[in-house]
């Protein structure tokens, strides 16, 4: 099975479990207060939107790398990982003032419609908090022995701290131009932290040997870098047909992905002026986007970013081969990394 | 020792531990990225502002109710409880758009000064998340055996879910008038949840028997109701000299404490109009406040609220006497409850 079909198959198992989880949650909430039920109903819709379920599938698959079958307990943990992933997105959308997530309204936007913007933003602040709590509860009550649970809770809490530190830096860099060291500090705790949390959770629960845990930590970090850089390139270079949303969002928001940092270092005055102008306007025309893409190519920034993504992908593949996961799972992770590398070529 | 001197004494122990915790945290953060250090420095200042340290002292004292001495491990947990308390306040101030906390700038307001309002609010969103993570980490690494840690983490995570559900309702009730059942649902998970988390954490770690844990759960719930109602009365009825800030904040914000709900039910048209007018204006004059206080008295709402606070205080005291905590600690909790009851008489 190719990596995409693998994600489809295991993703649908997780979605089924997620639906039954939400159905219980909504029912219990409604007996407390109907509006809390409404909050959970909307969060259910938000988190069940079409997507790859990459994080929770990584947990399920790294678990399956060390065990043969999948029982209720690991699916409970996957629910926790999905909740974890989405509580981060709720606050991310809120701070980015993003109105959409996967083509539908973002969480704060859903609730702004109830009364006003402040109400929507308030529900998103408390709702995101709440969902992180629910994520931990899913892990705590998943049914695994206490020693393993403790390790996974430590991992998720550490990941949550890391991702929020990096979010603060990501926000700072909209206001204060970062250099490559700043960028590296930020990314090191951003995408890498979600891959670490999800892959290591599965491995720990699946009983991976200590040596493999250390290897997988490196695997996750390298996949994280490779994926994050590719994801940022997509945001600038993929067409709406390829990506599902209009390109150039990071540029408008003044975000500082690697290819923008490198471009800024080597750009001429006119190129910098255009970048700053677009950021100030909060809007980008097709012609402006094409011009900025030209500058990213001209300054060598696209090449630098692609090479860095590929380099981390290559390291990840070598390390995956050294683990004791079974071949099915090694193949999955390796071919996923290969896909990231290959897909870089789509964006010229 | 009276309850106030007890809080002063144990509060200063906790503050000392908290200062050394922050000093380590800031140092480590600065080696990651200087701005993360700045975030922690400001959070250190925010959480060390003058206050009673009621939550973490409740943990320390309920622990001491079952053990004789205080070691590093329980102080680490108290640090966690302080972080827990303050991460909730950071998001609470943010959603309430409160510019001040204990006479100084609120967390989002501190960071708004760096660049703009969106920056300040974003740092407060991610910063509050981060601090909850740090609270859990303090508990997880406190040094207690894993079985006890697991119980306490479960308790805090449950408390965090409860408090955030109640925060959503509290916000909703600014927009949609609640009845007494709505209010009860909200309060049941608000103040009660912090007392539950803090008192039970100490009792569990101190090795309280199961029967006492159940009793203390009821104690905490009743103290929570008694305290929450009194706290709300103070917000309307205490002078700035008594309370340290201008009265009437809840009224301006359209909050719905018990005395306002009961008043609304029995108020005449003019009284309701004044209440709505002040809420809409977001400002209250001295004369308007006096007039609303008159209505709260006239409609019997002040009496209803005071009696409910007292009733819960009386139940709490009876239950405290039934626990196996030592007499010093029983006296502390009982005299604190008695103080809440007595202080109700100051507000006429």
Interface residues (C-beta under 8 A of the other chain):
Chain A: X29 X32 X33 X35 X36 X39 X91 X94 X95 X97 X114 X115 X118 X119 X121 X122 X123 X125 X126 X127 X128 X129 X130 X132 X133 X134 X136 X137 X140 X146 X147 X149 X150 X153 X154 X157 X158 X160 X161 X164 X165 X167 X168 X169 X171 X172 X175 X182 X185 X186
Chain B: X29 X32 X33 X35 X36 X39 X91 X94 X95 X97 X114 X115 X118 X119 X121 X122 X123 X125 X126 X127 X128 X129 X130 X132 X133 X134 X136 X137 X140 X146 X147 X149 X150 X153 X154 X157 X158 X160 X161 X164 X165 X167 X168 X169 X171 X172 X175 X182 X185 X186
